[in-house]
Amino acid sequence: MTMRPFHNHANHAYHAYLLRIWQEKTTETPVWRFSLEDPSSDQRIGFADLAALTAFLLQRTSET
């Protein structure tokens, strides 16, 4: 059996993130918040809503 590595850091088309999702009750209607953390750099990016998270992911996947 040949085992291949799960990821290849030499491949710049590969991204891995830890996704965190939590609910904040700052108003009458609770809102969902999101963050992504890059485990290779420990950089964390926060998003106020799902639209912002989606826009970030679309941007990252459209880069060449």
C-alpha positions, 0 to 999 in steps of 0.5 A, spaced: 500 500 500 502 506 498 501 512 502 500 519 500 501 525 504 494 528 506 497 535 503 503 538 500 505 545 502 509 546 495 502 546 492 500 553 493 493 551 491 492 548 498 489 552 503 487 549 510 483 553 516 480 551 522 473 554 522 470 557 528 462 558 529 459 561 535 452 565 536 452 572 539 446 575 543 448 582 542 441 584 540 434 581 540 436 577 535 442 572 536 447 573 530 452 568 528 460 570 527 465 566 524 473 565 524 478 562 520 485 560 523 491 558 518 494 552 522 501 553 519 501 561 521 496 561 527 493 567 523 486 568 525 481 572 521 474 574 523 467 575 519 461 578 522 456 574 517 456 568 513 456 573 507 463 576 509 466 569 510 463 566 503 466 572 500 473 571 503 473 564 501 471 566 494 477 570 493 482 565 496 479 560 491 479 565 485 487 567 486 492 563 481 
